[in-house]
Amino acid sequence: MLYIYEDEFCKNFLPLVYLRPVSDLYCGRLSLYSKIKQFYPEAKINLLTSPLLADVTKEKYPNSLVNQVNKSEKLSLFISSRAILKQKITSTDKEEIFISENNDIIGFYIKPSRIKQIPSSTKTILGWKLSQRKVQAISVKYLWDLVELNPQELTRDFTSPDMHGKFSPHAIIIGNISNLYLGNDTEIEANVVIDVRSGPIYIDDNAKILALSKITGPCYIGKNTIVDQAKISSSTIGENCRVSGEVEASILHRFVNKHHYGFIGHSYLGEWVNLGAGTTNSDLKNNYSTVKVKISNKKIDTGLTKVGCFIGDHTKTAIGTMIPTGAVFGIFANILESSQTVPNFYWLKARRWQINKAIETARIVMSRRNVKMTKAQENLIRKIYRAKK
């Protein structure tokens, strides 16, 4: 049996994990969950996550056990939700801990009866005093790790089955066409430039790339996404997004609306984020020093000179919003002015958005994409609102 578990480092991925487990975040074409699943296609995968997320996780994975461990004496495989595997972890007949290439605990093979607490902590795992084995995998500890690794993961995730989509004879493909995949019913209009010289491009089913857009690989364009006069490079654009302007080295989760001019670079945007016209972020400091990002009221030096912004689900920016380097915006926030950090449910001059109005607006936005907010999602949003009061 296989379990994907969360540990104490998962809070580092806020605000993107208020409404989902870490394993549902993207890096490359696939989510972290899907990256693990591809090595264990026949396994039943169960999930150990924050109790707050249990109901929405059960809703998304109805065939999985959530926060339940089979207390048998039979050895079972546990893999961290922060792990990016490069190959299948082969188990032996003994209990052991798995260490990533960057020296982080990314899993263990144990009798489930050892699990006393969900999620498991590193201190607890080390306390078992089991033998350790290096495996071909890397771990992520912060949101910017996902963004930094995204280009190489886009290349690693690329598969090129037979192409099904169609593109105009007046579209321009630069590089080897074998590095381009078009899904079912995709459309590439005239005067689109697709450059696969620096990496592959995967355009998923029913995506539309409208005239005067340029996509430079490696890139993934998700299902039902519309790219409209955009310049996109080294990025993951999730399904059902609307993208114009420039997007560089970023991850846009599903249902992001950036249908206007403006720049987003080295950033991760959550679901249902809406960027007003002209919204632009900085991803480089004027003195070229490393960027510090505030996580859980503590500033962390990323060690990187290029870091953009991290925006939680259902947050909206006004027209002309300028976002500073390393900014972090919570969920359900309304951004009218430049700020380094913005709390959840922020509404004009430090006031809080009324929860009923926030949910009502979210329902309207979601209905425009034929999506209905579930009761589990609503309950989670209300719990987060009460917890942060």
N, C-alpha and C positions, 0 to 999 in steps of 0.2 A: 504494500500500500504506500502511496506517495502523498505527503503533506507539503503544502507551501505555507511557511510560517512568517510572522512578522516579529521584529525584535525592537529594542529600545531606540534604534537609530531611525525607525520609520517616521518619527515626529519631525525629522529633519526635512521631510518632503512636503510639509505644510507650506502654503495653503492648498496644494494640489491633492492632498489626501484627506481633506475634511469629508468628502463625499464618496470616496472610493478607496480600496486598499492599494498599497504600493504596487502590487503585482498587476494592476490595471493601467499603470503608467506606460507610456510608449518610449522606446528607444530604437530607432530604425523604423522598419515597416511594421513591426509587431509589438504587442504589449509584452511586458516582462513575463506575464502568465503564459502567453502563447510561445515565447521563446523556450520556456521550460517544457511545455506540452509537446513541442515538436520532437523532443528527444524521447518522450514517453507517450507515444500516440495511443497505446492500448491501456494505459494505466488510468485507474480512477483517482482523480486528484481531489484531495480535500483541503480546506483552507482554514488556517488559524490566524485570525485577525483581531483588530480592536473590537471589544464588545459593542461599542457604539455603531460599528459598521456591519454587525452580524446580519441584520435583517435585509439590508440592501444587497449584501453579498449573497445571501441565500436566494434572493430574488433573481440575481443574475446567473447564479450557478445552482439551479434547482436539483441537479443530480449529484451534488457534492455535499459532504458533511461540512458544516461550518462550526468552528470552535468546539468540535467534538473529537476526541481521540479514542480510538479502539484500544482499551487497556489490556491488550493481549501481551503475551511473552514472545510473540513472533516479531523478528526484526523488521523495522519499517524505515523507509527513506524520508528524510525531512530536508527540504531545500529552502533557503532564505528567499523571501520575496524580492530581495535586493540583488539577487544573483543573476548574472548573464553567463550562461553556460556556453562553452565552445565545443563540448562534446558530452555524450552521456556519461554520467557518473556510474561506474560499475560497482555494485556492492559486493562485499565479501561475506564470510560467515562470522564476522566479529563486529562488535560495536566500535565505531570510530567517528572522528570529527573531520570534516572536510575544510581545507583552507584554500582560499583563492590565490591567484597569482599576485595580487596586491596585499597578501597577508591578512585577510579578513576571514572570519568564520562564515561560510556560506551554506553549511548544511551538516547533517550528521545521520548516522545509521545506527538506530538504537531500538531497544524494546520500548514501545509507547508508554509502558507503565512508569517510565522515568519522568514523563511530563507531568509536572505538578501545577504549572502556571501557564496561562495563555495571555499574551505572547511570551515566548521564551527570552530570557536575557542572556547576554554574553557571559556574565558572571556565573549564572546557573550552569550554562553549557560547559564552561571551563572547569566548574566544580565537579563534574562527572569524572574528570581525570582519565579521559580515554586517549588512546593513541590518535595522532593527527596525520592526515594524508593530504599532500598538495594535489589539487586537481586543476584541469584546464578550464578555468572560469575566472571572471572578474566580478567585483562587487561595486555597487554604487552607494554612496553615503549621503549625497546631497542632490538637489534638483539640477545643479549645474553639471554634475557628472553625466546625467542623461543627455544634456545638450552637447557636452564636449565629446561624448562617445557616439553621438547620433550619426555623423557622416560615415564612420567606419562600419557601424551596424547596418546602415542603409545598404552598403555594398555587400555585407555578409548575408543579409536577408534576401538579397535579390535572387529571384528565379525567373527564367525566361522560357515559359512554355510557348506554344503556338499563339501568335497574336490574333486577337479577334476584333479589335477596334478598327476604326478607319481614320485616315487623315487626309487632308486636302493635298492635292498634288502641288499646291503652292505653299505648303508648310516646308520648313527647312530642318533637316536632321543633320547635325554635325557630329561626326564620329561613327563608330561601328554600330549599325542598327541592331546587332544582337544584344546590345546593352540597353535596349528599349523594349518595354513590355506595355501593350495596350490591352486592357480588359474588355469584356463584352460591352458593346454599345457605347464605347468611348468615342468622343468626337474631337478632332484636332483641326481647327479652322485654318484658313489661309493666313499667311504672314505670321504664323507662330514659329518661333525658333526653339528647337530642342537640342541641347548640347550635352552629349554623353561622353565627351572626351575625358572629363575628370571623374566620372563615376556613372553608374547605371541609373535609369529612371523607370519607375514602375507607376503606371497610371491605371488605377483600378476601375472596376465596372461602372459604366454610366457617368464617368467624369467628363467634363467639358472644358476644353482649353480654348478660350476665345481669341480672336484675332489680336495681334500685336502683343501677345504674351511671350516671355522667354523663360524657359526652365533649364537650369544648369545642374547636372548631376553631381553627386548622388542625390536623388529626391524620391519621395513617395507622395503621390496625389491620391487621396482616398476616394472611396465610392461616393457617387452622387455629388462630388465637389465641383464647383464652378470657379475656374481661374479666369479672371477678366482683366485684360491689359495689365498683367502683373509681371514682375521680375522676381523669380524664386530660385534660390540656390541652396544646396546642401541642407535641405529641410524635409521634415515630415509634416504633411498637411492631412489631417484626419478626415474621416468621411463627413459628408454633408456640410462642408465649409464653403464660405464665399470669400474669395481672396482677390484683392487688387493691390496696387502699390508694390512695395518691395518687401520681401521676406528673405532673410539670410540666416543660415545656420540656426534654425529655430524648430520647435515642435509646437504645432497647433493641434490640440486634442480635437475631439469631434464637435461639430456644430458651432465652430467659431465664425463670427461674422466680421471680416475685415474688408468690406466691399468698397473701400475708398482709398485714395492716395495716402501715403505715409510709409514710414519705415519701421519694421520690427526685426531686430537682430539678436542672436545668441540668447533667445528667450524661450520660456515654456508658458503657453496659454491654456487654461482649462476650458471645459465645455461651456457653451452658451455665453462666452465672452463676446462683447460687442464693442468694437473700436470705432469711435466717431471719426469723421473725415479729418485727415491731417494728423491723427495720432502718431507720434514718433517717439521711439525710445533711443537713449544713448547706450552704447555697449562698450565704450572706451573712455577712460578718464583723460583729461587734458594733459596730465603729467605722466601718462603711460604706466602708472603704478598698478599693482594688483588690486583687484576689486574686493571690497568687504561687503558681505550681505548679512542682514539682520535675521537671525533664525531663533525663535523662542526667546526674544529679548536679549540675545547675545550676538555680537558681531563676529562673523566668521571670515577669516581671510581665505578667499577661494584659491589663491595662488595663481590666478588667471588674470590676464590683462583685458580679456574680452568676455564680459558678462553683461547680459541685458536685463530683462525683468521677468518676474514670475507672478502670474495673475490667476487668482482663484476663479472657480466656476461662477457664472451669472454676474460677473462684474462688468461694468460699462464705463467707457471714457467719453467725455464730451469732445466736441469738435476742437481741433487744435491743441489737444493735450500733449505736453512734452514730458516724457517719463525719464527720470534720471537713471544713471548707471546703477545696476544692482538693486533696483526697486522691488519691493514685495507688496502686492495688493491682496487682501483677503477675499473671501467669497461675498457675493451680493453687495459689492461696494459700488458707489457712484462717484467717479473721479472727475472733478472739474478743474483741478489745478495740480501743478507739479508737486510731488511728495515722494519721500524715500520709502515710507511704509504707510499702509492704510489698513485699518482693522476691518474685520468682517462687518457687514451690514452698515457701512459708513454712508451717511447721507448728508451732504452739505454742512460745512462748518462744524464738524465734529459731532453732529447729531446722528442718532441711529435711525435706520430705516425701520418703519413699523413692520413687524413680521408678517402680518396678514397682507399688507400691500406688497411686500417683497415676493411672497408666494403667488399672489394674484398676477403680478407682472411676469413672473417666471412661467406661469401656466400659459399666458398669452404668447410669450416668446416661443415656448416649446410647441404650442399648437400650430404655429406657422410652419413648422417642419413635420407636422402630423405626429408629434410625440406627446404622450400624456404623462404627467407627473404621477407616480405611483404613491400609494399611502405610505409605504416604507420610506420613500424619498422625502415626502413631506414631514413625516415624524422625525427623521434624522435632522432635517433643516431646523425644525423647531427646537430640538434638543441642543443643537449647537448654539442657537440664538440664546436659549436660557442659560447655557453654561458660560457664555461670554458676557453676560449682563453686567 
